[in-house]
Amino acid sequence: MTHTTLFYIIIAILVIEFIIETTLDHLNSKRYNDPVPEDLKDVFDSDKYQKSQDYKKTNYRFGLLTSSFSLLLTLGFLFFRGFEWLDTIARSVSDNNIIIALVFFATIMIGSDVITMPFGYYKTFVIEERFGFNKTSKTTFFLDKIKGYVMMAIIGGGITAIIIWFFEWAGTNFWIYAWVVVALFTLFMNLFYSRLIVPLFNKQQPLDEGSLKSKIQEYAHKVGFEIKNIFVIDGSKRSTKANAYFSGFGREKRVTLYDTLINDLDEDEIVAVLAHEVGHYKRNHIIFNIVVSILLTGFTLFLLSLFINNPEVSKAIGVSKPSFHAALIGFGILYSPISEITGLIMNYLSRKFEYQADDFAKDTFGAMPLITSLKKLSKNSLSNLTPHPAYVFMHYSHPPLISRVKNLKA
């Protein structure tokens, strides 16, 4: 297949994906004014419901703007040989293929982030601020950017350098060694993310002794779920939205509660949310997701090994001198339809897992505390109570609130 054919395939993929996403967003927006389901009448009062509708409409319009800009930027780079220009800059820095690739990717990622930063700034300090969610200071916003760049350089740059080194050493068999490295990194991050990465952005401290901690430990003992590390994270420094999660395994296993969650829910509701998360562990969802993620990574790297030595892939994005880094960009776009399909499958399984975790919480702690907690969390985040089924199918990793409530009441 010639690079010209591949070029038009890449353009078609980008445009078709944009049309599909825009159509889904439009269908979803048509449901914003649908009547609230009877089981959810108590989530919003009339003023709060109107605010939630305004929030969704604002995000819909803003999302259309940002996605259109992103498409035009990418198409502009392809039609006007922007990747060739970046490749020339990277090659002027060094003759070493690894350094060339690192400069190439760093320029793309940082350049893209800088160009789109005004959108992120507007989203945080105008939209989120207007609807009462934002707690991020401007200092925190820019410090997060800097920390993100440093992490990208160390982790992303390190893994990229290792993969290219494997490619130069092992040829097309590089994917096997790269797969091992990425798999080990995935396991490492699942074990130590909360201990090593989270503290770079947030403060964590052990949950104070008291009735909440006692109830959590009592429930954990009841269901045979040993847990010693319960932490509170200062999520309120960035947003009023609440969350809770488990991380790690064995001695590294820990529960992390957002301070906003503790403020928004009563103690039984917090325990119910944690019971749901325990359900994911008890049903082996965490292990399943890690294993599938590692297998998908191996599959992707194997396909990459079939494309990476084809000079037409590099030329398809306008880079005249074939290279690993240019072919990786072309492959990333060509692979996106497969990624969409695997994403649909994973979202479907994730929604099933959410029902199973809800059922576990209902059976071991009770349905009503989880129902009221889900309603409060939906209210406080102004979530969409009437999403379009097609949008749910394509994008939701969790079932809509109405579906979860009906399942818990069954």
C-alpha positions as CSV (number, residue, x, y, z in Angstrom):
1,M,0.0,0.0,0.0
2,T,1.5,3.4,-1.0
3,H,2.0,6.3,1.4
4,T,-0.6,8.3,-0.5
5,T,-3.3,5.7,0.1
6,L,-2.3,5.5,3.8
7,F,-2.4,9.3,4.0
8,Y,-6.0,9.3,2.8
9,I,-6.9,6.4,5.1
10,I,-5.5,8.4,8.0
11,I,-7.5,11.5,7.0
12,A,-10.7,9.4,6.7
13,I,-10.2,7.9,10.1
14,L,-9.8,11.3,11.7
15,V,-12.8,12.8,10.0
16,I,-15.1,9.8,10.5
17,E,-14.2,9.6,14.2
18,F,-14.9,13.3,14.6
19,I,-18.3,12.9,12.8
20,I,-19.2,9.9,15.0
21,E,-18.3,11.7,18.2
22,T,-20.0,14.9,17.2
23,T,-23.2,13.0,16.3
24,L,-23.1,11.2,19.6
25,D,-22.7,14.4,21.5
26,H,-25.5,16.0,19.6
27,L,-27.8,13.0,20.3
28,N,-26.9,13.2,24.0
29,S,-27.6,17.0,24.1
30,K,-31.1,16.3,22.7
31,R,-31.8,14.4,25.9
32,Y,-30.8,17.2,28.3
33,N,-34.4,18.5,28.7
34,D,-36.0,15.0,29.0
35,P,-38.2,14.6,32.1
36,V,-36.3,13.2,35.1
37,P,-37.1,9.5,35.8
38,E,-39.5,8.9,38.7
39,D,-36.8,7.1,40.8
40,L,-34.6,10.2,40.5
41,K,-37.1,12.9,41.3
42,D,-35.4,13.5,44.6
43,V,-31.9,14.1,43.2
44,F,-32.4,17.7,42.2
45,D,-34.8,20.5,43.1
46,S,-36.0,22.7,40.2
47,D,-33.2,25.3,40.6
48,K,-30.4,22.6,41.0
49,Y,-31.8,20.7,38.0
50,Q,-31.8,23.8,35.8
51,K,-28.2,24.4,36.9
52,S,-27.2,20.9,35.9
53,Q,-28.8,21.3,32.5
54,D,-27.0,24.6,32.0
55,Y,-23.7,22.9,33.0
56,K,-24.2,20.1,30.5
57,K,-25.1,22.5,27.7
58,T,-22.1,24.7,28.4
59,N,-19.8,21.6,28.4
60,Y,-21.4,20.4,25.2
61,R,-20.7,23.6,23.3
62,F,-17.2,23.9,24.8
63,G,-16.5,20.3,23.9
64,L,-17.6,20.9,20.3
65,L,-15.2,23.9,20.1
66,T,-12.2,22.0,21.5
67,S,-12.7,18.8,19.4
68,S,-13.1,20.9,16.2
69,F,-9.9,22.8,17.0
70,S,-8.0,19.6,17.7
71,L,-9.2,18.1,14.4
72,L,-8.2,21.2,12.4
73,L,-4.8,21.3,14.2
74,T,-4.1,17.6,13.3
75,L,-5.3,18.0,9.7
76,G,-3.2,21.1,9.3
77,F,-0.1,19.2,10.5
78,L,-0.8,16.4,8.0
79,F,-1.6,18.6,5.0
80,F,1.2,21.2,5.6
81,R,3.9,18.6,6.6
82,G,4.1,19.8,10.2
83,F,5.5,16.4,11.3
84,E,8.3,16.7,8.7
85,W,9.2,20.2,10.1
86,L,9.3,18.7,13.7
87,D,11.4,15.8,12.5
88,T,13.9,18.2,10.9
89,I,14.2,20.1,14.2
90,A,14.7,16.9,16.1
91,R,17.4,15.7,13.7
92,S,19.2,19.0,14.1
93,V,19.7,18.3,17.8
94,S,21.4,14.9,17.5
95,D,22.3,12.0,15.3
96,N,21.3,9.5,17.9
97,N,17.9,7.9,17.1
98,I,16.7,7.7,20.7
99,I,17.5,11.4,21.3
100,I,15.9,12.4,18.0
101,A,12.7,10.5,19.0
102,L,12.6,12.0,22.5
103,V,13.0,15.5,21.1
104,F,10.3,14.8,18.4
105,F,7.7,13.5,20.9
106,A,8.5,16.1,23.6
107,T,8.0,18.9,21.0
108,I,4.7,17.4,19.9
109,M,3.4,16.8,23.5
110,I,4.5,20.0,25.1
111,G,3.7,22.1,22.0
112,S,0.2,20.6,21.8
113,D,-0.3,21.2,25.5
114,V,0.8,24.8,25.3
115,I,-1.5,25.4,22.3
116,T,-4.5,23.9,24.0
117,M,-3.7,25.3,27.5
118,P,-6.1,28.3,27.0
119,F,-8.9,25.7,26.7
120,G,-7.9,24.0,29.9
121,Y,-7.6,27.3,31.6
122,Y,-11.0,28.4,30.5
123,K,-12.5,25.1,31.5
124,T,-11.1,25.3,35.0
125,F,-11.3,29.0,35.8
126,V,-14.5,30.0,33.8
127,I,-16.8,27.0,33.4
128,E,-15.9,25.0,36.6
129,E,-15.7,28.3,38.5
130,R,-19.1,29.5,37.2
131,F,-20.8,26.3,38.4
132,G,-19.1,26.2,41.8
133,F,-16.7,23.2,41.2
134,N,-13.3,24.9,40.9
135,K,-11.1,25.1,43.9
136,T,-7.8,25.1,41.9
137,S,-5.6,28.2,42.3
138,K,-3.8,29.6,39.3
139,T,-0.5,28.6,41.1
140,T,-1.7,25.0,41.5
141,F,-2.9,24.9,37.8
142,F,0.6,25.9,36.5
143,L,2.5,23.8,39.0
144,D,0.5,20.8,38.0
145,K,1.5,21.5,34.4
146,I,5.2,21.7,35.3
147,K,5.0,18.5,37.4
148,G,3.2,16.8,34.5
149,Y,6.0,17.7,32.1
150,V,8.7,16.4,34.5
151,M,6.8,13.1,35.0
152,M,6.3,12.8,31.2
153,A,10.0,13.4,30.7
154,I,11.1,10.8,33.3
155,I,8.5,8.1,32.8
156,G,7.3,8.6,29.3
157,G,10.8,9.5,28.0
158,G,12.3,6.5,29.8
159,I,9.9,4.0,28.5
160,T,10.1,5.4,24.9
161,A,13.9,5.3,25.1
162,I,13.9,1.7,26.2
163,I,11.4,0.6,23.5
164,I,13.5,2.2,20.8
165,W,16.7,0.7,22.2
166,F,14.9,-2.7,22.0
167,F,13.9,-2.0,18.4
168,E,17.5,-1.2,17.4
169,W,18.8,-4.3,19.2
170,A,16.1,-6.9,18.4
171,G,14.5,-5.6,15.2
172,T,10.8,-6.6,14.8
173,N,11.0,-8.8,17.9
174,F,11.4,-5.7,20.0
175,W,7.7,-5.9,20.9
176,I,8.3,-8.9,23.1
177,Y,10.9,-7.1,25.3
178,A,8.9,-3.9,25.2
179,W,5.8,-5.8,26.4
180,V,7.7,-7.2,29.4
181,V,8.9,-3.7,30.3
182,V,5.4,-2.1,30.0
183,A,3.8,-5.0,31.9
184,L,6.3,-4.7,34.8
185,F,5.7,-0.9,34.8
186,T,1.9,-1.4,34.9
187,L,2.2,-3.7,37.9
188,F,4.6,-1.4,39.6
189,M,2.3,1.6,39.2
190,N,-0.7,-0.4,40.5
191,L,1.3,-1.2,43.6
192,F,2.9,2.1,44.3
193,Y,0.9,4.8,42.5
194,S,-0.6,6.1,45.7
195,R,2.7,6.1,47.6
196,L,4.9,7.6,44.9
197,I,2.8,9.6,42.4
198,V,-0.2,11.0,44.4
199,P,2.0,12.9,46.9
200,L,3.5,14.9,44.1
201,F,0.1,16.5,43.5
202,N,-1.9,16.0,46.7
203,K,-1.5,15.7,50.5
204,Q,-2.5,12.4,52.0
205,Q,-2.9,11.7,55.7
206,P,-4.3,8.8,57.7
207,L,-7.9,8.9,58.6
208,D,-8.4,10.1,62.2
209,E,-9.6,7.7,64.8
210,G,-13.3,7.9,65.3
211,S,-16.7,6.4,64.4
212,L,-16.1,6.5,60.6
213,K,-12.8,4.6,60.8
214,S,-14.4,2.1,63.2
215,K,-17.3,1.5,60.8
216,I,-15.0,1.0,57.9
217,Q,-12.8,-1.5,59.8
218,E,-15.9,-3.2,61.2
219,Y,-17.3,-3.7,57.7
220,A,-13.9,-4.8,56.3
221,H,-13.6,-7.4,59.1
222,K,-17.2,-8.6,58.4
223,V,-16.5,-9.3,54.7
224,G,-13.0,-10.7,55.3
225,F,-11.2,-7.8,53.7
226,E,-8.1,-6.9,55.6
227,I,-7.3,-3.2,55.4
228,K,-4.9,-1.2,57.6
229,N,-4.2,1.9,55.5
230,I,-7.1,4.4,55.3
231,F,-6.1,7.8,54.0
232,V,-7.8,11.1,53.3
233,I,-6.7,13.2,50.3
234,D,-7.1,16.9,49.9
235,G,-9.2,16.7,46.7
236,S,-10.9,20.0,47.7
237,K,-7.8,21.9,46.7
238,R,-8.8,21.4,43.1
239,S,-12.5,20.6,43.0
240,T,-15.7,20.2,45.0
241,K,-16.3,16.8,43.3
242,A,-16.0,13.8,45.5
243,N,-14.3,10.4,45.0
244,A,-12.9,7.4,46.7
245,Y,-10.7,4.5,45.5
246,F,-8.6,1.5,46.4
247,S,-5.1,1.0,45.2
248,G,-2.2,-1.5,45.7
249,F,-2.1,-5.1,46.8
250,G,-0.9,-6.9,49.9
251,R,0.8,-4.6,52.3
252,E,0.5,-1.7,49.8
253,K,-3.3,-2.0,49.7
254,R,-5.0,1.2,50.8
255,V,-8.3,3.1,50.9
256,T,-8.2,6.7,49.8
257,L,-11.1,9.0,50.6
258,Y,-11.4,12.5,49.2
259,D,-12.1,15.1,51.9
260,T,-15.0,16.2,49.8
261,L,-16.5,12.7,50.0
262,I,-16.3,12.9,53.8
263,N,-18.0,16.3,53.8
264,D,-20.8,15.4,51.4
265,L,-21.9,11.9,52.6
266,D,-22.8,10.6,56.0
267,E,-20.8,7.7,57.5
268,D,-23.1,4.9,56.4
269,E,-23.1,6.3,52.8
270,I,-19.2,6.4,52.9
271,V,-19.1,2.8,54.0
272,A,-21.5,1.9,51.3
273,V,-19.3,3.5,48.6
274,L,-16.3,1.6,50.0
275,A,-18.4,-1.6,50.1
276,H,-18.9,-1.1,46.3
277,E,-15.1,-0.8,45.9
278,V,-14.5,-3.9,48.0
279,G,-16.9,-5.7,45.7
280,H,-14.6,-5.0,42.8
281,Y,-11.8,-6.6,44.7
282,K,-13.9,-9.6,45.9
283,R,-15.1,-10.2,42.3
284,N,-11.5,-10.0,41.0
285,H,-12.3,-7.1,38.7
286,I,-9.0,-5.3,39.5
287,I,-7.0,-8.4,38.6
288,F,-9.0,-8.9,35.4
289,N,-8.5,-5.3,34.3
290,I,-4.8,-5.4,34.9
291,V,-4.4,-8.7,33.0
292,V,-6.6,-7.5,30.1
293,S,-4.6,-4.2,30.0
294,I,-1.3,-6.1,29.7
295,L,-2.7,-8.4,27.0
296,L,-4.0,-5.5,25.0
297,T,-0.6,-3.8,25.3
298,G,1.0,-6.9,23.9
299,F,-1.5,-7.1,21.1
300,T,-0.9,-3.4,20.2
301,L,2.9,-3.8,20.3
302,F,2.7,-6.9,18.1
303,L,0.7,-4.9,15.5
304,L,3.2,-2.1,15.8
305,S,6.0,-4.5,15.0
306,L,4.3,-5.3,11.7
307,F,4.0,-1.6,10.7
308,I,7.1,0.0,12.2
309,N,9.6,-1.1,9.4
310,N,7.3,0.0,6.6
311,P,8.6,3.3,5.3
312,E,5.2,4.1,3.7
313,V,3.8,4.6,7.2
314,S,6.3,7.4,8.0
315,K,5.8,9.0,4.6
316,A,2.0,8.9,5.1
317,I,2.3,11.6,7.8
318,G,4.6,13.6,5.6
319,V,8.0,12.6,7.0
320,S,10.3,11.8,4.1
321,K,13.0,10.0,6.2
322,P,11.4,6.9,7.6
323,S,11.9,6.4,11.4
324,F,10.5,4.6,14.4
325,H,9.1,7.8,15.9
326,A,7.3,8.9,12.7
327,A,5.9,5.5,12.0
328,L,4.6,5.4,15.6
329,I,2.5,8.5,15.0
330,G,1.1,7.0,11.8
331,F,0.4,3.7,13.4
332,G,-1.3,5.4,16.4
333,I,-3.9,6.9,14.0
334,L,-4.3,3.8,11.9
335,Y,-4.8,1.7,15.1
336,S,-7.5,4.0,16.6
337,P,-10.5,2.1,15.0
338,I,-9.2,-1.1,16.7
339,S,-8.7,0.9,19.9
340,E,-12.3,2.1,19.7
341,I,-13.6,-1.5,19.4
342,T,-11.5,-2.7,22.3
343,G,-12.7,0.3,24.3
344,L,-16.3,-0.6,23.6
345,I,-15.7,-4.1,24.9
346,M,-14.0,-2.8,28.0
347,N,-16.7,-0.3,28.7
348,Y,-19.4,-3.0,28.3
349,L,-17.5,-5.3,30.8
350,S,-16.9,-2.3,33.1
351,R,-20.6,-1.6,33.3
352,K,-21.3,-5.2,34.1
353,F,-18.6,-5.1,36.8
354,E,-20.3,-2.0,38.3
355,Y,-23.5,-3.8,38.7
356,Q,-21.7,-6.7,40.3
357,A,-19.9,-4.4,42.8
358,D,-23.3,-2.7,43.5
359,D,-24.8,-6.1,44.2
360,F,-22.0,-7.0,46.6
361,A,-22.5,-3.8,48.5
362,K,-26.2,-4.4,48.6
363,D,-25.8,-7.9,49.9
364,T,-23.1,-7.1,52.5
365,F,-24.2,-3.6,53.7
366,G,-27.6,-2.7,52.3
367,A,-29.0,-1.0,49.2
368,M,-30.3,2.2,50.6
369,P,-27.1,3.8,51.8
370,L,-25.5,3.2,48.4
371,I,-28.5,4.6,46.6
372,T,-28.5,7.8,48.6
373,S,-24.8,8.1,48.2
374,L,-25.0,7.7,44.4
375,K,-27.8,10.3,44.3
376,K,-25.8,12.8,46.4
377,L,-22.6,12.3,44.3
378,S,-24.7,12.8,41.1
379,K,-26.3,15.9,42.5
380,N,-23.0,17.4,43.6
381,S,-21.3,16.8,40.2
382,L,-24.4,17.9,38.2
383,S,-24.3,14.6,36.3
384,N,-26.6,13.8,33.4
385,L,-29.6,11.9,34.6
386,T,-31.0,11.2,31.1
387,P,-28.1,10.3,28.8
388,H,-28.8,8.9,25.3
389,P,-28.4,5.1,25.1
390,A,-26.0,5.4,22.1
391,Y,-23.8,7.7,24.1
392,V,-23.9,5.4,27.1
393,F,-22.9,2.4,24.9
394,M,-20.0,4.2,23.3
395,H,-18.6,6.1,26.3
396,Y,-19.9,5.1,29.7
397,S,-17.7,2.9,31.9
398,H,-20.4,3.1,34.6
399,P,-24.1,2.5,34.1
400,P,-26.3,5.6,34.2
401,L,-27.6,6.5,37.7
402,I,-31.2,5.4,36.9
403,S,-30.0,1.9,35.8
404,R,-27.9,1.5,39.0
405,V,-30.8,2.6,41.2
406,K,-33.2,0.2,39.6
407,N,-30.7,-2.6,39.9
408,L,-30.2,-1.9,43.6
409,K,-33.9,-1.8,44.2
410,A,-34.6,-5.1,42.4
